[in-house]
Amino acid sequence: MVSFYYGNTTDGIPGLLGDPYYWWEAGAMFSSLIDYWYYTGSDTYNEITTQAMLHQRGANMDYEPENQTKSLGNDDQALGHGSYDGRRSWLP
């Protein structure tokens, strides 16, 4: 799954998978990586996940970044809600 991610490269945008993938699909990937950390204790992907989540949180900290407002729907935000239930406070 991470092999499709280039957001942590010089030409990439943190938190996005790029075409043909939608923003919510990247959100599903990072939600899975958060769950991976939580259930395994492995911090292998925490650096790229933290970078992605912080970059895509938006100016109002609401995960409605300006680079996605054209196609963002309310259901996109709810996709990973279970991963942010208070047990996983790894974001600064």
Residue frames as a rotation matrix with the C-alpha (Angstrom) as fourth column:
MET 1
0.574 0.819 0.000 0.00
0.819 -0.574 0.000 0.00
0.000 0.000 -1.000 0.00
VAL 2
0.527 -0.435 -0.730 2.76
0.128 -0.809 0.574 2.46
-0.840 -0.396 -0.370 0.93
SER 3
-0.455 -0.739 0.497 4.48
0.609 0.149 0.779 1.73
-0.650 0.657 0.382 -2.40
PHE 4
0.095 0.577 0.811 1.75
0.950 -0.296 0.099 3.86
0.297 0.761 -0.576 -4.06
TYR 5
0.860 0.283 -0.425 2.58
0.458 -0.798 0.393 6.87
-0.228 -0.533 -0.815 -1.87
TYR 6
-0.042 -0.876 0.480 4.94
0.911 -0.230 -0.341 9.55
0.409 0.423 0.808 -3.17
GLY 7
0.792 0.476 0.381 3.82
0.294 -0.846 0.446 12.41
0.535 -0.241 -0.810 -0.94
ASN 8
0.812 -0.544 -0.210 7.06
0.110 -0.212 0.971 12.28
-0.573 -0.812 -0.112 0.99
THR 9
0.016 -0.802 0.597 9.21
0.969 0.159 0.188 12.87
-0.246 0.576 0.780 -2.10
THR 10
-0.768 -0.433 -0.472 10.44
0.337 -0.900 0.276 16.19
-0.544 0.053 0.837 -3.51
ASP 11
-0.910 0.413 -0.030 7.68
-0.219 -0.420 0.881 16.34
0.352 0.808 0.473 -6.16
GLY 12
-0.429 0.775 -0.463 4.92
0.669 0.618 0.414 14.87
0.607 -0.132 -0.784 -3.98
ILE 13
-0.219 0.475 0.852 2.24
-0.586 -0.762 0.275 16.47
0.780 -0.439 0.446 -1.85
PRO 14
-0.975 -0.213 0.064 2.11
-0.175 0.553 -0.814 15.09
0.138 -0.805 -0.577 1.70
GLY 15
-0.544 0.791 0.280 -1.08
-0.226 0.184 -0.957 13.17
-0.808 -0.583 0.079 2.35
LEU 16
0.442 0.695 -0.567 -2.06
-0.761 -0.044 -0.647 12.62
-0.474 0.718 0.510 -1.29
LEU 17
0.127 -0.339 0.932 -1.67
0.270 0.916 0.297 9.56
-0.954 0.214 0.208 -3.49
GLY 18
-0.636 -0.318 -0.704 -2.03
-0.503 -0.521 0.690 11.46
-0.586 0.792 0.171 -6.77
ASP 19
0.244 0.754 -0.610 -3.98
-0.962 0.111 -0.248 10.48
-0.119 0.648 0.752 -9.87
PRO 20
-0.481 0.870 0.111 -6.01
-0.052 -0.154 0.987 8.35
0.875 0.469 0.119 -10.25
TYR 21
-0.404 0.284 -0.869 -6.67
0.840 0.491 -0.230 8.21
0.362 -0.823 -0.437 -6.48
TYR 22
0.401 0.646 0.650 -9.06
0.182 -0.751 0.634 10.45
0.898 -0.136 -0.419 -4.57
TRP 23
-0.282 -0.472 0.835 -8.26
-0.643 -0.553 -0.529 12.35
0.712 -0.687 -0.147 -1.37
TRP 24
0.473 0.560 0.680 -10.44
-0.881 0.316 0.353 10.01
-0.017 -0.766 0.643 0.70
GLU 25
0.874 -0.217 -0.435 -8.48
0.084 0.948 -0.306 7.00
0.479 0.231 0.847 -0.55
ALA 26
-0.223 -0.961 0.161 -5.31
0.013 -0.168 -0.986 8.53
0.975 -0.218 0.050 0.85
GLY 27
-0.132 0.273 0.953 -7.23
-0.927 -0.374 -0.021 9.13
0.351 -0.886 0.302 4.07
ALA 28
0.886 0.464 -0.017 -8.18
-0.441 0.853 0.279 5.45
0.144 -0.239 0.960 4.17
MET 29
0.413 -0.819 -0.398 -4.53
0.289 0.532 -0.796 4.52
0.864 0.214 0.456 3.70
PHE 30
-0.495 -0.658 0.567 -3.35
-0.304 -0.480 -0.823 6.73
0.814 -0.580 0.038 6.53
SER 31
0.311 0.670 0.674 -6.16
-0.933 0.080 0.352 5.54
0.182 -0.738 0.650 8.76
SER 32
0.910 -0.024 -0.415 -4.91
-0.002 0.998 -0.061 2.01
0.416 0.056 0.908 8.12
LEU 33
-0.031 -0.998 -0.053 -1.36
0.248 0.044 -0.968 3.05
0.968 -0.043 0.246 8.96
ILE 34
-0.284 0.027 0.958 -2.54
-0.820 -0.524 -0.229 4.58
0.496 -0.851 0.171 12.23
ASP 35
0.752 0.612 0.246 -4.35
-0.657 0.663 0.359 1.34
0.056 -0.431 0.901 13.03
TYR 36
0.586 -0.632 -0.507 -1.21
0.202 0.721 -0.663 -0.61
0.784 0.286 0.550 12.08
TRP 37
-0.433 -0.772 0.466 0.81
-0.253 -0.393 -0.884 1.40
0.865 -0.501 -0.025 14.62
TYR 38
0.003 0.527 0.850 -1.86
-0.973 -0.196 0.124 1.05
0.232 -0.827 0.512 17.30
TYR 39
0.870 0.489 0.063 -2.27
-0.492 0.849 0.192 -2.71
0.040 -0.198 0.979 16.96
THR 40
0.694 -0.650 -0.308 1.35
0.422 0.715 -0.557 -3.71
0.583 0.257 0.771 16.30
GLY 41
0.777 -0.432 -0.458 3.28
0.276 -0.419 0.865 -1.05
-0.566 -0.798 -0.206 18.20
SER 42
-0.113 -0.826 0.552 5.52
0.947 0.078 0.311 -0.62
-0.300 0.558 0.774 15.14
ASP 43
0.393 0.207 -0.896 6.35
0.131 -0.977 -0.169 3.01
-0.910 -0.051 -0.411 14.37
THR 44
-0.360 -0.602 0.713 7.63
0.734 0.288 0.614 2.20
-0.576 0.744 0.339 10.87
TYR 45
-0.298 0.342 0.891 5.15
0.838 -0.354 0.416 4.49
0.457 0.871 -0.182 9.11
ASN 46
0.341 0.491 -0.802 4.58
0.864 -0.499 0.062 7.12
-0.370 -0.714 -0.594 11.81
GLU 47
-0.504 -0.607 -0.615 6.87
0.317 -0.792 0.521 9.71
-0.803 0.067 0.592 10.22
ILE 48
-0.961 0.166 0.220 5.12
0.174 -0.253 0.952 9.74
0.213 0.953 0.214 6.83
THR 49
-0.109 0.977 -0.182 1.70
0.881 0.180 0.438 9.47
0.461 -0.113 -0.880 8.50
THR 50
0.099 0.077 -0.992 2.37
0.754 -0.656 0.024 12.42
-0.649 -0.751 -0.123 10.81
GLN 51
-0.828 -0.456 -0.328 3.69
0.119 -0.713 0.691 14.51
-0.548 0.533 0.645 7.90
ALA 52
-0.775 0.572 0.267 0.63
0.397 0.113 0.911 13.65
0.491 0.812 -0.314 5.80
MET 53
0.084 0.876 -0.474 -1.93
0.972 0.033 0.233 14.28
0.220 -0.481 -0.849 8.53
LEU 54
-0.101 -0.188 -0.977 -0.42
0.574 -0.813 0.097 17.60
-0.813 -0.551 0.190 9.54
HIS 55
-0.947 -0.303 -0.104 -0.20
0.081 -0.540 0.838 18.78
-0.310 0.785 0.536 5.93
GLN 56
-0.692 0.713 0.113 -3.81
0.307 0.149 0.940 17.85
0.653 0.685 -0.322 5.11
ARG 57
-0.488 0.530 -0.693 -5.46
0.845 0.088 -0.528 19.14
-0.219 -0.843 -0.491 8.29
GLY 58
0.169 0.587 0.791 -6.38
0.773 -0.577 0.263 22.46
0.611 0.567 -0.552 6.66
ALA 59
-0.522 -0.407 0.750 -6.16
0.046 -0.891 -0.451 26.05
0.852 -0.201 0.484 7.86
ASN 60
0.062 0.655 0.753 -8.98
-0.842 -0.371 0.392 25.52
0.537 -0.658 0.529 10.37
MET 61
-0.793 -0.477 0.379 -7.66
-0.605 0.688 -0.400 22.16
-0.070 -0.546 -0.835 11.62
ASP 62
0.039 0.943 0.330 -10.79
-0.684 0.266 -0.679 20.49
-0.728 -0.200 0.655 10.21
TYR 63
-0.566 -0.366 0.739 -9.38
0.245 0.781 0.574 18.26
-0.787 0.506 -0.352 7.46
GLU 64
0.688 0.639 0.343 -10.87
0.583 -0.206 -0.786 20.47
-0.431 0.741 -0.515 4.80
PRO 65
-0.290 -0.904 -0.314 -7.65
0.445 -0.417 0.793 21.57
-0.847 0.090 0.523 3.08
GLU 66
0.197 0.370 -0.908 -7.97
-0.489 -0.765 -0.418 24.19
-0.849 0.527 0.030 0.38
ASN 67
-0.652 -0.508 -0.563 -6.35
-0.732 0.226 0.643 21.86
-0.199 0.831 -0.519 -2.14
GLN 68
-0.947 0.320 0.036 -9.36
0.321 0.930 0.180 19.51
0.024 0.182 -0.983 -1.83
THR 69
-0.574 0.768 -0.283 -12.40
-0.113 -0.417 -0.902 21.78
-0.811 -0.486 0.326 -1.41
LYS 70
-0.499 0.381 -0.778 -13.49
-0.867 -0.220 0.448 21.33
0.000 0.898 0.440 -5.04
SER 71
-0.174 0.400 -0.900 -14.30
-0.410 0.802 0.436 17.65
0.895 0.445 0.024 -4.53
LEU 72
-0.962 -0.266 -0.053 -14.43
-0.053 0.378 -0.924 17.20
0.266 -0.887 -0.378 -0.75
GLY 73
0.039 0.998 -0.058 -17.63
-0.200 0.064 0.978 15.78
0.979 -0.027 0.202 0.72
ASN 74
0.206 0.107 0.973 -18.69
-0.955 -0.195 0.223 15.46
0.214 -0.975 0.062 4.34
ASP 75
0.976 0.203 0.079 -18.52
-0.214 0.958 0.193 11.69
-0.036 -0.205 0.978 4.06
ASP 76
0.434 -0.889 -0.145 -14.80
0.092 0.204 -0.975 11.93
0.896 0.410 0.170 3.22
GLN 77
-0.205 -0.522 0.828 -14.02
-0.745 -0.465 -0.478 13.21
0.635 -0.715 -0.293 6.70
ALA 78
0.465 0.521 0.716 -15.89
-0.875 0.394 0.281 10.43
-0.136 -0.757 0.639 8.45
LEU 79
0.602 -0.189 -0.776 -13.95
-0.355 0.807 -0.472 7.63
0.716 0.559 0.418 6.78
GLY 80
-0.224 -0.822 -0.523 -11.20
0.239 0.474 -0.848 7.44
0.945 -0.315 0.091 9.35
HIS 81
0.259 0.386 0.885 -13.15
-0.618 -0.638 0.459 8.65
0.742 -0.666 0.073 12.36
GLY 82
0.959 0.150 -0.240 -12.54
0.056 0.731 0.680 5.46
0.277 -0.666 0.693 14.34
SER 83
0.212 -0.966 -0.147 -8.82
0.793 0.257 -0.553 6.12
0.572 0.001 0.820 14.22
TYR 84
-0.603 -0.409 0.685 -9.18
0.042 -0.873 -0.485 9.40
0.796 -0.264 0.544 16.07
ASP 85
0.399 0.889 -0.226 -11.16
0.208 0.152 0.966 8.28
0.893 -0.433 -0.124 19.10
GLY 86
0.694 -0.145 0.705 -8.81
-0.634 -0.587 0.503 9.62
0.341 -0.796 -0.500 21.74
ARG 87
0.874 -0.388 0.292 -6.77
0.124 0.760 0.638 6.45
-0.469 -0.521 0.713 22.27
ARG 88
0.279 -0.771 0.573 -4.27
0.957 0.270 -0.102 7.42
-0.076 0.577 0.813 19.62
SER 89
0.953 0.080 -0.292 -2.85
0.108 -0.991 0.080 10.79
-0.283 -0.107 -0.953 20.49
TRP 90
0.186 -0.943 0.274 0.27
0.832 0.300 0.467 10.66
-0.523 0.141 0.841 18.35
LEU 91
0.264 -0.092 0.960 -0.21
0.708 -0.658 -0.258 13.96
0.655 0.748 -0.109 16.48
PRO 92
-0.714 -0.596 -0.367 1.56
0.690 -0.513 -0.510 16.96
0.116 -0.617 0.778 18.01
